[in-house]
Structure formats: C-alpha cells, structure tokens
C-alpha cells in the first residue's frame, strides 16, 4: 500500500461497523479487487467511493463529486496506481446500464504517496470527517432503509 493512497482503505476500516448498524449498506475495500468490482458497482442502487486524488489543495482536504461531476473528475484524472481504474470499472458498468444514478466520489488530497501502511497525519485527521460525510449522505438519500 502507498501511505495516503490508502485513504479509502483506512476510511473503509472505520466504516466497517456500518454493515452491522445499517443492513442497507455494504462496505467494500475495493483497493485490489480489480475487475471483480464491476458487478458490485453495476448492482448498486447508490455508490460512495472514497479515494485519494490530486485536488491541488492542502493535504487532508476532502471534496465530494456527485453524479456527472464524479464522472467528469474521473475523466480528468491522469494517473492511477490501480491496475484497473475506477474509470474502467464505470465504463464496464455503463455497458450494462449499471451505473448508479446516485454516486459520489469523496476525494482526499494526499500529503504523501510512498511505501507504507499508515496515512499521514493530515489524512488521518480527515478520516472522521469522511465518516461523517458518508453518514450524512446515507441519511439524506431518499428511500433508504430505516
């Protein structure tokens, strides 16, 4: 893993308890699942992706990109350390009309992308904010299971 590039992995670890609290939510660490994520995305009613991204902002900054802005942001991203990018997975899902209309990318500005298994202090401090944003999104979406 690459330190802050693992922002999504670190956030998912903090969100794992959601599956016990919210049966309508599936928390998945998609970091190394490659093409096997395509059916999960295509089958989702709603999608929240958490990942490190170049936001040209101070480290630990979190920005949300909704729907078409999600796609637009991903289309502008030039580099990824993933074998199969999120753009590739969404393209696969589009082939089956399986892209959730309600989708959000929570992008986190890394401080460093280097070998290591712990996030930088800036990204570590952003994790509770990410959890709060995820909870707000889940509560705000219409038709959610109670």
N, C-alpha and C positions, 0 to 999 in steps of 0.2 A: 504494500500500500504506500501511497505517497502522501504523507502528512495531511495537509489541508485538502488535498484532492479527495480525501476520505470523509469530507464534511457530511455527505449523505449517509455514509455508513455510521458515523458517530451519531447523527441525528436519529437514524432508524433504531439504533440500540436504545436511545432514550424513549422512543415511541413504541417499543415492542409491547409494553403493557397495554396499549390501546386495544389490542385484539381481545384481551380479557374483558375490558370495560365496554367495548363497542363491537358487537358481533357483525356490524355492517362494514367494518374496516379490516382490510388485510394489509399488514405491514410487510414489505419485502425488501431485503437488501439485494438490489439488482446489480451491484458492482461487478461481479464476474459471471453473471448468468447468460450473457451474450444473447443469441437468438432465441433462447428459451423464454425470454421476457415478452416476445411478440404476442403470444396468445393471452398472456396476463393483461397486457395493455388493451388488446382488442376486446377482451371480455369485461373490461372495467366500465362501470357506469360513470365514474369520476376518477380522475387521476391527479395525484400530487407527486411531483418529482422534486427531490432535494439533491442539489449537486453544486460542486464548486464551479465557478465561472469567472472569467475575466470581465469585471464590471467597471474597471478603471475608477475604483473607489477605494476608500480606506479598508484595510483588512478587517474582516468580520462583518462588513456591510451585507445586508440581506435585501434582495429585491424580489418581488413577485411579478411573474409574467403570466397573464391569463389568456386562454384561448388562442386567437390568432397572433397575439403578441408573443406567446410561448413559441409558436412555430417560427415567427419572424426572428426572434432572438436566436433560436437554434440554427436557423439558416445562415445567420451571420457569424456563428462561431467557426473559427478556422481550425483550431487544434483540439484534439481529444486524446487522452491516454487510454481510452477504452478501445478494445478490439472491435466492438460493434457499437457505433454511436447511437445516441437517442434519436437522432435524425433518421438513421437507418431503421430503427425499430418503429418509429411513427410511419415511415414510408411503407413498411410491411403491413402495419395495421390499416393504413389507408386503402390498400389493395382489397381488403375485405370490408370496407366501410366500418372499421372497428376502432376509429379514433374517438375517444370520449369527447363530447362537446364541452363538458366541464373539465378543464385541465389547467393545472397551474404548475409552473416551474418556480421553486424557491431557490434562487441562485445566491451563493455565498462567495464573497470575494476572499480568495486565499491570501495568506501572508507569505506562505512558502509552499512550494511543491517539490519535495525532496523525499528521499527514502526515510521512512519512519512510520510508526503506528499511532502516534498521538498528534492531535491537532495543535496548532499554535495557540497561544493564549487568546488572541483576538477571535479565532474561530470557536474555541472552547466557550468563550463568553457569549457568542452568538447562539449557541445551541438552545438555551432556554427560550430565547425569542423565537426561534424556529418552531419549537414545540408549541408555543402559544399561538403562532400563526396557523399551524396545522389545525389546532383545536378550534380556532375561530372559523376557519374555512369549513371544517366538518359541521359545525353548528349552524353556519349560515346557509349551506346548500339546502334547497327545498327538497322535501320528500325523504329526508334522512330517517333512518330507523331510530326510534327513541330507546 
